[in-house]
Amino acid sequence: ASQPAIAAMGCFILWFGWHAFNISSPISGERQLGDVVGSIGLVTVLCPVSCAVSAAILMYRGYVKLTFDNFISSILAGLVSITGCASSVSP
């Protein structure tokens, strides 16, 4: 990115909105609402973080080019990957 600070700010604003979207749409009748919302909130944070850590390890080991764009993209990939199954994945 030509302006990494703007890219990071956009990523974290998107992450905040994504977090609110995932938490506000629980679809499960078998558990209480608080348990579902807490679980969805936790996996919505853990998945992008684990993708970012994995990308950082791969970049450090030299398997992927070390760029800030790859790091931001890994966070967004984690958000995309958890959205469809956030209510059915346990932390």
C-alpha positions as CSV (number, residue, x, y, z in Angstrom):
1,A,0.0,0.0,0.0
2,S,1.2,3.5,-0.7
3,Q,0.0,4.6,2.7
4,P,0.3,1.8,5.3
5,A,-1.3,3.8,8.1
6,I,-4.5,4.4,6.1
7,A,-4.5,0.7,5.1
8,A,-4.2,-0.4,8.7
9,M,-6.9,2.0,9.8
10,G,-9.2,0.8,7.1
11,C,-8.6,-2.8,8.1
12,F,-9.3,-2.2,11.7
13,I,-12.5,-0.2,10.9
14,L,-13.6,-3.0,8.7
15,W,-12.7,-5.6,11.5
16,F,-14.9,-3.6,14.0
17,G,-17.8,-3.5,11.6
18,W,-17.4,-7.2,10.7
19,H,-17.3,-8.0,14.5
20,A,-20.6,-6.1,15.0
21,F,-22.2,-7.9,12.0
22,N,-21.2,-11.4,13.2
23,I,-22.4,-10.7,16.7
24,S,-25.7,-9.2,15.7
25,S,-26.8,-12.2,13.6
26,P,-26.8,-15.3,15.8
27,I,-28.7,-18.2,14.3
28,S,-29.1,-21.0,16.9
29,G,-32.0,-22.1,19.0
30,E,-30.2,-24.8,21.1
31,R,-28.1,-22.5,23.4
32,Q,-29.0,-19.4,25.2
33,L,-28.4,-16.1,23.3
34,G,-25.6,-15.0,25.6
35,D,-23.6,-18.1,25.0
36,V,-24.0,-17.8,21.2
37,V,-23.1,-14.2,21.1
38,G,-20.0,-14.7,23.3
39,S,-18.8,-17.6,21.2
40,I,-19.3,-15.7,18.0
41,G,-17.5,-12.7,19.3
42,L,-14.6,-14.8,20.4
43,V,-14.1,-16.7,17.2
44,T,-14.5,-13.5,15.2
45,V,-11.5,-12.2,17.0
46,L,-9.5,-15.4,17.2
47,C,-9.7,-16.3,13.5
48,P,-8.2,-13.1,12.0
49,V,-5.6,-13.1,14.8
50,S,-4.5,-16.7,14.0
51,C,-4.4,-15.9,10.3
52,A,-2.2,-12.9,11.0
53,V,0.1,-14.9,13.2
54,S,0.3,-17.6,10.7
55,A,1.1,-15.1,7.9
56,A,3.8,-13.5,10.1
57,I,5.4,-16.9,10.7
58,L,5.4,-17.7,7.0
59,M,6.8,-14.3,6.2
60,Y,9.5,-14.6,8.8
61,R,10.5,-18.1,7.5
62,G,10.7,-16.7,4.0
63,Y,7.9,-18.7,2.4
64,V,5.9,-15.5,1.6
65,K,7.3,-12.1,0.8
66,L,7.5,-9.9,3.9
67,T,5.1,-7.0,3.2
68,F,2.6,-5.1,5.2
69,D,0.0,-5.7,2.5
70,N,0.3,-9.5,3.0
71,F,-0.2,-9.0,6.8
72,I,-3.4,-6.9,6.3
73,S,-4.7,-9.3,3.7
74,S,-4.3,-12.2,6.1
75,I,-6.4,-10.4,8.7
76,L,-9.1,-9.8,6.1
77,A,-8.9,-13.5,4.9
78,G,-9.5,-14.6,8.5
79,L,-12.6,-12.4,8.7
80,V,-13.9,-13.8,5.5
81,S,-13.3,-17.4,6.5
82,I,-15.1,-17.2,9.8
83,T,-18.2,-15.2,8.7
84,G,-20.2,-18.1,7.3
85,C,-19.6,-20.5,10.2
86,A,-19.2,-18.2,13.2
87,S,-22.2,-19.6,15.0
88,S,-21.2,-23.2,14.5
89,V,-17.5,-23.0,15.4
90,S,-16.5,-23.4,19.0
91,P,-13.4,-21.4,20.3
